[in-house]
Amino acid sequence: MDEPRVKVYGSATEITVAGNAAGLRDLAERLVALADPELRDGYHEHLEAGINLEEGSISLILERDDKV
């Protein structure tokens, strides 16, 4: 299986999240985990370039917000 790769880039009006199949599955698993009923409102995860995202990406925060 390929190494998960995700890149986030964009402008003031549009954001693109691009990834290979493994990267998109990883991102989907993170989102499903945020929907866990055991987690509380406000739980969030930071994704950063060179750590969870490809170099050159802008930072991405995934957040659970039950008021949305």
C-alpha positions in Angstrom: 0.0 0.0 0.0 1.2 3.5 -0.8 2.3 5.9 1.9 -0.6 8.3 2.8 0.0 11.7 1.2 -2.3 14.7 1.6 -1.7 18.3 0.4 -3.9 21.3 1.3 -3.6 24.5 -0.7 -5.8 27.3 -1.8 -6.6 31.0 -1.9 -8.9 33.4 0.1 -12.0 31.9 -1.7 -11.1 28.3 -2.3 -9.4 25.4 -0.5 -8.3 22.2 -2.1 -7.5 19.0 -0.2 -5.8 16.5 -2.5 -4.4 13.2 -1.7 -3.5 9.7 -2.9 -6.0 6.9 -2.1 -4.1 6.0 1.2 -4.1 9.7 2.2 -7.8 10.2 1.5 -8.6 7.1 3.6 -6.4 8.4 6.4 -8.2 11.7 6.3 -11.6 10.0 6.2 -10.6 7.9 9.3 -9.7 11.1 11.2 -13.1 12.6 10.3 -15.0 9.5 11.4 -13.0 9.5 14.7 -14.2 13.1 15.3 -17.8 11.9 15.0 -17.3 9.4 17.8 -20.1 10.1 20.4 -17.5 9.8 23.2 -15.7 13.0 22.0 -16.8 16.3 23.3 -17.6 19.5 21.4 -14.4 21.5 20.7 -12.2 18.4 20.2 -9.8 19.2 17.3 -6.7 18.0 15.5 -4.0 20.1 13.8 -2.5 18.8 10.6 0.8 20.5 9.6 3.0 20.6 6.6 5.9 18.2 6.8 4.2 16.3 9.7 0.7 15.1 8.6 0.6 16.9 5.3 2.9 17.2 2.3 5.5 20.0 2.3 4.1 23.2 0.9 0.6 22.6 2.4 -1.2 25.1 4.4 -2.2 24.0 7.9 -5.5 22.3 8.4 -7.6 22.0 11.6 -10.3 19.4 11.9 -12.7 20.3 14.6 -15.8 18.9 16.2 -18.3 21.7 16.6 -21.7 20.4 17.7 -23.2 23.9 17.3 -22.8 23.8 13.5 
